[in-house]
Amino acid sequence: MYKSCKRALDEEVETTIQQTTIHRKRKCDSPEVKLDASYDAGWQKRGSGRAYNSLTGHATLIGSESGKVIDYTIRTKKCRICDHAESLNCEVKAHECSKNWHGSAKAMEPDMAVELVNNINSNNERNHIGTIIMDDDTTTLHHLRDKVDGKIEKQSDRNHVKKVLGNNLFELQRSHKLLSTKVIMYLQKCFNYAVTQNEDDSDGLAKALKCIVPHAFGDHDNCGNWCNFSKNPVSYTHKSLPYGKNLTGDDLRKALDSLFTKLADQSLKLANLGSSQANESLNNGIASKAPKAKFYGGSESLMHRVSAAVAQKNIGHGYVVEVNKENGLSPGDITTFLAEKFDKASNSKRAKNQTKEAKHRRQVLREVRSGKQNAQETREGETYKSGIDLDSATTPSISCIPDPPKPPVVRQLPDNEYTVVYFDLETTSIGLESTSSRSRQYVEMRNLTTIFIQKSRFLCKLRLSQDSLSLATNYFIEDNHWTQYQSVFV
């Protein structure tokens, strides 16, 4: 599927020239076209965070303007035919060997980046990669500047920077219990807002980052127009912090100030962030065709599977039809119909997910799920932990905090199908004494209702008057039994 990458590269060059012309308001007649591309690599093995020993890996280069893959490659340390011949101690027969890497898994990513950028730069003397967008986990940039182009620029990935911030905050959570998950999500959201609102403005970004922590602790002296405290200082509450209250704790504030000050010092770098989300999305597509629970790197199977995912990214589900045509096979009416159907659904879903309403809904649902999970874990106690059953010093508690009572459901009662009886219990407070008074009068009231038992359905409405506060409780009587129907404050 290198043909789809060639077409994607041509489209990327044309789009870049058009955007440059619009930006400069004159025709781009430069002998060189600097392309911006996002880069990311992945392994075909689940990582544990400690061991990086995958036998295979892949990398993709996606154009920033077209959003399509302009080149890709793989690395594998295995070949089944070679390994089989070696195990039998015999000569290897002629074959297309899939083994193309002898180093460690960690070194795959910089090496594949050098290959892909070299391919683009050598494809046409006029085109070359000017800026590459990627994460900050490898030494890829240093390899590119040393082996390919010393002037190549780099943009950090926005989502990866946010993830690093989250990891640092969760690390602080170990020593600061007030730093809950909800607070961490709030600080990450503030960081995203600051970066988005101060794009290409390093000074403004540095100032905004230094205001996040004081704002969360109730100090609004240096806040900008984004803060609503100045509009209503008396009744102002935070929308996303727990209970809308300011954070507290001198040690916590000092730790957070230190963290965000370090970020503010990197404002020049953070003011110009890119996104490699397209590469991450493609990695998921590759994982669906080459599952990490299976090994395909011992033959050409891995390359075919990665190529299929790239073709689907560039062409759509119709890539199967083009493959059939390329090999002289009938494309198939059903295959064509299903490809068009899947592409239409995919495009519709993509357009919907990019709307402001959909993004806001995802954020709200994420916060609701996080809140529910935290509440459930608090009520259930410690139920899962590495080696929890091996600790003989303490016996884990399996008792749970009961769920909070659900609020009463208000339902509209049918008209003219019941009799309403009002009782004034003359209570003046909601203390224990008034409670016993209610209970005594309630028993007397039950004795008075025997005359209505002859009706098949009867509803009695009990009103407890407490000065300005009234509690209305409806009771349904059937077969000499009282059943509470609903209870609301009115």
C-alpha positions as CSV (number, residue, x, y, z in Angstrom):
1,M,0.0,0.0,0.0
2,Y,2.9,2.3,-0.6
3,K,0.9,3.8,-3.5
4,S,-1.6,5.3,-1.0
5,C,1.3,6.8,0.9
6,K,2.7,8.3,-2.4
7,R,-0.7,9.9,-3.1
8,A,-0.9,11.1,0.5
9,L,2.5,12.8,0.2
10,D,1.5,14.6,-3.0
11,E,-1.7,15.8,-1.3
12,E,0.3,16.9,1.7
13,V,2.7,19.0,-0.5
14,E,-0.1,20.6,-2.4
15,T,-2.1,21.5,0.7
16,T,1.0,22.9,2.4
17,I,1.7,25.1,-0.6
18,Q,-1.9,26.3,-0.6
19,Q,-1.8,27.1,3.2
20,T,1.5,28.9,2.8
21,T,0.0,31.0,0.0
22,I,-3.0,31.9,2.1
23,H,-0.9,32.7,5.1
24,R,1.6,34.9,3.2
25,K,-1.1,36.3,0.9
26,R,1.2,35.6,-2.1
27,K,2.1,32.6,-4.2
28,C,4.7,30.3,-2.7
29,D,7.7,30.3,-5.1
30,S,10.2,29.0,-2.6
31,P,12.4,26.2,-4.0
32,E,11.8,24.2,-0.8
33,V,8.6,23.0,0.8
34,K,8.9,22.4,4.5
35,L,6.4,19.8,5.6
36,D,5.0,19.3,9.2
37,A,4.4,15.7,10.2
38,S,3.6,13.9,13.3
39,Y,5.6,10.8,14.2
40,D,5.0,7.9,16.7
41,A,6.1,4.3,17.1
42,G,4.5,1.3,18.7
43,W,5.4,-2.2,19.8
44,Q,3.4,-5.4,19.2
45,K,3.7,-6.3,22.9
46,R,1.9,-5.0,25.9
47,G,4.3,-3.0,28.0
48,S,4.5,-3.3,31.8
49,G,6.2,0.1,32.3
50,R,9.4,-1.7,33.4
51,A,10.4,-4.1,30.7
52,Y,10.6,-3.1,27.0
53,N,11.5,-6.2,25.2
54,S,9.2,-6.5,22.3
55,L,10.5,-8.4,19.3
56,T,8.7,-6.2,16.8
57,G,7.7,-2.5,16.3
58,H,6.2,-0.1,13.8
59,A,6.3,3.6,13.1
60,T,4.2,6.0,11.1
61,L,4.7,9.5,9.7
62,I,1.4,11.5,9.2
63,G,1.1,14.8,7.4
64,S,-0.3,17.6,9.5
65,E,-2.3,19.1,6.7
66,S,-3.8,16.0,5.0
67,G,-4.0,13.8,8.1
68,K,-2.9,10.9,6.1
69,V,0.1,8.5,6.4
70,I,2.9,9.6,4.1
71,D,5.3,6.8,5.1
72,Y,5.6,3.9,7.5
73,T,8.0,1.0,8.4
74,I,8.4,-1.9,10.8
75,R,11.2,-3.5,12.7
76,T,11.4,-7.2,13.7
77,K,14.1,-9.3,15.4
78,K,12.7,-12.7,14.2
79,C,12.5,-14.8,11.1
80,R,11.0,-18.2,11.4
81,I,12.7,-19.7,8.4
82,C,16.1,-18.5,9.7
83,D,15.4,-19.7,13.2
84,H,14.3,-23.1,12.0
85,A,17.4,-23.5,9.9
86,E,19.6,-22.5,12.8
87,S,17.9,-24.9,15.1
88,L,18.6,-27.8,12.6
89,N,22.1,-26.5,12.0
90,C,21.5,-26.5,8.3
91,E,21.8,-24.1,5.4
92,V,19.1,-21.5,5.1
93,K,17.1,-21.7,1.8
94,A,16.5,-18.7,-0.3
95,H,13.6,-16.6,1.1
96,E,12.5,-13.0,1.8
97,C,13.8,-12.6,5.3
98,S,11.7,-10.5,7.7
99,K,14.4,-9.9,10.2
100,N,15.7,-6.4,9.9
101,W,16.7,-5.4,13.5
102,H,19.4,-6.6,15.9
103,G,19.3,-3.9,18.6
104,S,17.0,-3.4,21.6
105,A,13.3,-2.6,21.5
106,K,13.9,0.9,22.9
107,A,16.3,1.8,20.0
108,M,13.7,1.0,17.3
109,E,11.9,4.3,17.5
110,P,14.8,6.6,16.7
111,D,16.1,4.3,14.0
112,M,12.7,4.1,12.2
113,A,12.3,7.9,12.4
114,V,15.7,8.4,10.7
115,E,14.6,6.0,7.9
116,L,11.2,7.6,7.3
117,V,12.5,11.2,7.3
118,N,15.3,10.2,5.0
119,N,12.7,8.6,2.6
120,I,10.7,11.8,2.4
121,N,13.7,14.1,2.0
122,S,15.2,11.9,-0.8
123,N,11.9,11.4,-2.6
124,N,12.0,14.9,-4.0
125,E,14.7,17.5,-3.6
126,R,12.1,20.2,-3.1
127,N,10.2,18.5,-0.3
128,H,11.7,17.8,3.2
129,I,10.4,17.5,6.7
130,G,10.8,20.9,8.5
131,T,9.0,20.2,11.7
132,I,8.2,16.9,13.4
133,I,5.6,16.5,16.1
134,M,6.2,13.7,18.7
135,D,6.4,12.9,22.4
136,D,9.3,13.5,24.7
137,D,10.1,9.9,25.6
138,T,13.0,9.2,23.3
139,T,16.2,10.7,21.8
140,T,14.7,10.7,18.3
141,L,15.3,14.4,17.7
142,H,19.0,14.1,18.4
143,H,19.3,11.2,16.0
144,L,17.5,13.2,13.3
145,R,19.7,16.2,13.7
146,D,22.8,14.1,13.7
147,K,22.0,11.8,10.8
148,V,19.4,13.6,8.6
149,D,19.0,17.4,9.1
150,G,20.6,19.5,11.7
151,K,17.9,22.2,11.3
152,I,14.9,20.0,11.8
153,E,12.5,21.4,14.4
154,K,10.3,19.6,16.9
155,Q,6.9,20.2,18.5
156,S,5.9,18.4,21.7
157,D,2.7,16.5,21.7
158,R,-0.1,18.3,23.7
159,N,-1.7,15.1,25.1
160,H,1.6,13.7,26.1
161,V,2.6,16.8,28.0
162,K,-0.8,16.7,29.8
163,K,-0.2,13.0,30.6
164,V,3.2,13.9,32.1
165,L,1.6,16.6,34.2
166,G,-1.0,14.0,35.4
167,N,1.8,11.5,36.4
168,N,3.6,14.2,38.4
169,L,0.3,15.1,40.2
170,F,-0.5,11.5,41.0
171,E,3.1,11.2,42.4
172,L,2.3,14.1,44.7
173,Q,-0.9,12.5,45.7
174,R,1.0,9.9,47.7
175,S,2.2,12.5,50.2
176,H,-0.8,14.9,49.9
177,K,-4.1,13.1,50.5
178,L,-6.1,16.3,49.8
179,L,-4.9,16.1,46.1
180,S,-7.8,13.9,45.0
181,T,-8.4,12.5,41.5
182,K,-11.0,15.2,40.9
183,V,-8.6,17.9,41.8
184,I,-6.0,16.4,39.5
185,M,-8.4,16.4,36.6
186,Y,-9.3,20.1,37.4
187,L,-5.6,21.1,37.3
188,Q,-5.1,19.2,34.0
189,K,-8.1,21.0,32.6
190,C,-6.8,24.4,33.7
191,F,-3.4,23.6,32.1
192,N,-5.2,22.7,28.8
193,Y,-7.1,26.0,28.8
194,A,-4.0,28.0,29.5
195,V,-2.1,26.3,26.6
196,T,-5.0,26.7,24.2
197,Q,-5.7,30.4,25.0
198,N,-2.0,31.4,24.8
199,E,-0.9,29.6,21.7
200,D,2.3,31.3,20.3
201,D,2.3,33.6,23.3
202,S,5.0,32.3,25.7
203,D,4.8,35.3,28.1
204,G,1.0,35.0,28.4
205,L,1.3,31.3,28.9
206,A,3.9,31.7,31.6
207,K,1.7,34.2,33.4
208,A,-1.4,31.9,33.1
209,L,0.4,28.8,34.4
210,K,1.6,30.7,37.5
211,C,-2.0,31.8,38.2
212,I,-3.5,28.3,38.2
213,V,-2.4,27.3,41.7
214,P,-3.3,30.6,43.5
215,H,-6.7,30.6,41.7
216,A,-7.4,27.1,43.1
217,F,-6.5,28.2,46.6
218,G,-8.7,31.3,46.5
219,D,-6.0,33.9,45.6
220,H,-7.4,35.8,42.6
221,D,-5.2,38.9,42.7
222,N,-3.4,38.0,39.5
223,C,-6.2,36.2,37.6
224,G,-7.1,37.3,34.1
225,N,-10.4,37.9,32.4
226,W,-11.0,34.1,32.5
227,C,-11.7,34.2,36.2
228,N,-15.3,35.1,37.3
229,F,-14.3,35.9,40.9
230,S,-14.3,39.7,40.2
231,K,-17.9,39.5,38.9
232,N,-19.4,38.2,42.1
233,P,-16.7,37.8,44.9
234,V,-19.3,37.0,47.6
235,S,-21.0,34.0,46.1
236,Y,-18.2,32.7,43.8
237,T,-17.5,29.0,43.8
238,H,-15.3,26.7,41.7
239,K,-17.2,24.7,39.2
240,S,-14.9,21.6,39.1
241,L,-13.3,21.5,42.6
242,P,-14.9,19.3,45.3
243,Y,-18.0,21.1,46.7
244,G,-16.9,24.3,44.9
245,K,-14.5,25.2,47.7
246,N,-10.9,26.5,47.6
247,L,-8.0,24.1,48.1
248,T,-6.3,24.2,51.5
249,G,-2.9,23.2,52.9
250,D,0.4,25.1,52.9
251,D,2.5,22.1,52.0
252,L,0.2,21.1,49.1
253,R,0.3,24.7,47.7
254,K,4.1,24.8,48.0
255,A,4.4,21.5,46.1
256,L,1.9,22.6,43.3
257,D,3.6,26.0,43.0
258,S,6.9,24.3,42.4
259,L,5.5,22.0,39.8
260,F,3.7,24.7,37.8
261,T,6.7,27.1,38.1
262,K,8.8,24.5,36.3
263,L,6.1,24.3,33.5
264,A,6.1,28.1,33.3
265,D,9.8,28.1,32.7
266,Q,9.2,25.9,29.7
267,S,6.5,28.3,28.3
268,L,8.5,29.0,25.1
269,K,8.3,25.3,24.3
270,L,4.7,24.8,25.6
271,A,3.4,27.8,23.6
272,N,3.9,25.9,20.4
273,L,2.5,22.4,20.8
274,G,1.3,19.9,18.2
275,S,-0.6,16.7,18.3
276,S,0.3,13.1,17.4
277,Q,-3.3,11.9,18.2
278,A,-3.6,10.7,14.6
279,N,-0.7,8.4,15.1
280,E,-2.1,7.1,18.4
281,S,-5.4,6.4,16.7
282,L,-3.6,4.5,13.9
283,N,-1.8,2.5,16.5
284,N,-5.2,1.3,17.7
285,G,-6.1,0.3,14.2
286,I,-2.9,-1.6,13.7
287,A,-3.5,-3.4,17.0
288,S,-6.9,-4.5,15.8
289,K,-5.3,-6.2,12.7
290,A,-2.2,-7.4,14.5
291,P,-3.3,-8.1,18.1
292,K,-0.6,-7.8,20.8
293,A,-1.6,-11.2,22.2
294,K,-0.4,-12.8,18.9
295,F,3.1,-12.8,17.3
296,Y,3.2,-12.1,13.6
297,G,6.8,-10.8,13.3
298,G,8.3,-14.1,12.2
299,S,7.1,-13.7,8.7
300,E,5.7,-11.1,6.3
301,S,2.4,-11.3,8.0
302,L,3.2,-8.3,10.3
303,M,4.1,-6.0,7.3
304,H,0.8,-7.0,5.5
305,R,-1.3,-6.3,8.6
306,V,0.4,-2.9,9.2
307,S,-0.1,-2.1,5.5
308,A,-3.8,-2.9,5.7
309,A,-4.2,-0.5,8.6
310,V,-2.3,2.2,6.8
311,A,-4.4,1.7,3.6
312,Q,-7.6,1.9,5.7
313,K,-6.4,5.2,7.2
314,N,-5.6,6.8,3.8
315,I,-8.3,5.3,1.6
316,G,-11.0,4.0,3.9
317,H,-12.7,0.6,4.0
318,G,-12.6,0.7,0.2
319,Y,-9.0,-0.3,0.2
320,V,-10.1,-3.9,-0.1
321,V,-11.8,-3.1,-3.4
322,E,-8.6,-1.4,-4.7
323,V,-6.5,-4.4,-3.6
324,N,-8.8,-6.7,-5.5
325,K,-8.5,-4.6,-8.6
326,E,-4.8,-4.4,-8.3
327,N,-4.5,-8.2,-8.3
328,G,-7.0,-8.7,-11.2
329,L,-9.8,-9.8,-9.0
330,S,-13.5,-8.8,-9.0
331,P,-14.1,-6.0,-6.4
332,G,-17.4,-7.6,-5.5
333,D,-20.7,-5.7,-5.3
334,I,-21.3,-6.7,-1.6
335,T,-17.7,-5.7,-0.7
336,T,-18.1,-2.3,-2.4
337,F,-21.5,-1.7,-0.8
338,L,-20.2,-2.6,2.7
339,A,-17.1,-0.4,2.2
340,E,-19.2,2.6,1.3
341,K,-21.6,1.9,4.2
342,F,-18.7,1.7,6.8
343,D,-17.0,4.8,5.4
344,K,-20.2,6.8,5.6
345,A,-20.8,5.8,9.2
346,S,-17.1,6.5,10.1
347,N,-17.2,10.0,8.5
348,S,-20.5,10.8,10.3
349,K,-19.1,9.7,13.6
350,R,-15.9,11.6,13.1
351,A,-17.8,14.8,12.2
352,K,-20.0,14.5,15.3
353,N,-17.2,13.8,17.7
354,Q,-15.4,17.0,16.6
355,T,-18.3,19.3,17.5
356,K,-18.2,21.4,20.6
357,E,-21.2,19.7,22.1
358,A,-19.8,16.2,21.7
359,K,-16.5,17.3,23.3
360,H,-18.3,18.9,26.3
361,R,-20.4,15.8,26.7
362,R,-17.3,13.5,26.8
363,Q,-15.8,15.7,29.4
364,V,-18.9,15.7,31.6
365,L,-19.3,11.9,31.3
366,R,-15.6,11.5,32.2
367,E,-16.1,13.6,35.3
368,V,-19.3,11.7,36.3
369,R,-17.6,8.3,35.8
370,S,-14.6,9.4,37.8
371,G,-16.8,10.7,40.7
372,K,-18.9,7.5,40.8
373,Q,-15.8,5.3,40.8
374,N,-14.1,7.3,43.6
375,A,-17.3,7.1,45.7
376,Q,-17.6,3.4,45.2
377,E,-14.0,2.7,46.0
378,T,-14.3,4.7,49.2
379,R,-17.4,2.8,50.4
380,E,-16.0,-0.6,49.5
381,G,-12.6,0.0,51.1
382,E,-9.4,-1.6,49.9
383,T,-10.5,-4.6,47.8
384,Y,-7.6,-4.9,45.3
385,K,-3.9,-4.3,45.8
386,S,-0.7,-6.1,44.8
387,G,0.1,-8.7,47.4
388,I,-2.8,-7.7,49.7
389,D,-3.5,-11.3,50.7
390,L,0.2,-12.0,51.6
391,D,0.2,-9.3,54.3
392,S,-0.4,-11.4,57.4
393,A,0.1,-8.5,59.8
394,T,-3.3,-7.0,59.1
395,T,-6.6,-8.5,58.2
396,P,-8.3,-6.7,55.4
397,S,-11.7,-5.3,56.2
398,I,-14.5,-6.5,54.0
399,S,-17.2,-4.4,55.4
400,C,-18.8,-1.8,53.2
401,I,-20.2,1.6,53.9
402,P,-24.0,1.5,52.9
403,D,-25.0,3.4,49.8
404,P,-26.5,6.8,50.4
405,P,-30.3,6.8,50.4
406,K,-31.8,7.5,47.0
407,P,-33.8,10.7,46.8
408,P,-37.6,10.2,46.6
409,V,-39.2,10.0,43.2
410,V,-41.9,12.5,42.6
411,R,-44.8,11.0,40.6
412,Q,-48.0,12.6,39.5
413,L,-50.9,10.9,41.3
414,P,-54.1,10.1,39.4
415,D,-57.0,12.5,39.9
416,N,-60.3,11.6,41.5
417,E,-59.2,8.1,42.5
418,Y,-58.4,8.6,46.1
419,T,-59.5,10.6,49.2
420,V,-57.2,13.1,50.7
421,V,-57.2,13.5,54.5
422,Y,-55.1,16.2,56.2
423,F,-53.8,15.9,59.8
424,D,-52.1,18.8,61.6
425,L,-49.8,17.3,64.3
426,E,-49.0,20.7,65.7
427,T,-45.3,20.1,65.9
428,T,-43.0,23.1,66.5
429,S,-39.6,21.5,65.9
430,I,-37.9,18.5,64.4
431,G,-36.2,17.3,67.6
432,L,-36.6,14.0,69.4
433,E,-39.6,15.1,71.4
434,S,-41.6,16.1,68.4
435,T,-40.7,12.8,66.8
436,S,-42.2,10.8,69.7
437,S,-45.3,13.1,69.4
438,R,-45.6,12.2,65.7
439,S,-45.3,8.5,66.4
440,R,-48.0,8.6,69.1
441,Q,-50.4,10.6,67.0
442,Y,-49.6,8.5,64.0
443,V,-50.8,5.4,65.9
444,E,-54.0,7.1,66.8
445,M,-54.4,8.1,63.2
446,R,-54.1,4.5,62.0
447,N,-56.9,3.5,64.3
448,L,-59.2,6.1,62.7
449,T,-58.7,4.7,59.3
450,T,-60.5,1.5,59.8
451,I,-63.7,3.0,58.6
452,F,-62.3,3.5,55.1
453,I,-61.0,-0.1,54.6
454,Q,-64.1,-1.1,52.7
455,K,-62.8,0.8,49.7
456,S,-60.5,-1.2,47.4
457,R,-58.0,1.7,46.9
458,F,-57.5,4.5,49.3
459,L,-54.7,7.1,49.6
460,C,-54.1,9.2,52.7
461,K,-51.9,12.3,52.6
462,L,-50.2,13.1,55.8
463,R,-48.9,16.6,56.3
464,L,-46.5,17.4,59.1
465,S,-46.4,21.1,59.7
466,Q,-43.2,22.5,61.1
467,D,-43.4,26.3,61.1
468,S,-42.4,27.2,57.5
469,L,-41.2,23.7,56.7
470,S,-43.7,21.0,55.8
471,L,-43.1,17.4,55.0
472,A,-45.8,15.8,52.9
473,T,-45.9,12.0,53.0
474,N,-48.4,10.0,51.0
475,Y,-49.6,6.6,52.3
476,F,-51.4,4.0,50.2
477,I,-53.8,1.7,52.1
478,E,-54.6,-1.7,50.6
479,D,-55.6,-4.9,52.4
480,N,-55.3,-3.2,55.9
481,H,-51.6,-2.3,55.2
482,W,-50.0,1.1,55.0
483,T,-47.4,1.6,52.3
484,Q,-45.4,4.9,51.9
485,Y,-46.0,6.1,48.3
486,Q,-43.7,9.2,48.1
487,S,-42.0,11.7,50.4
488,V,-41.0,15.2,49.3
489,F,-40.4,18.6,50.9
490,V,-43.0,21.1,49.9
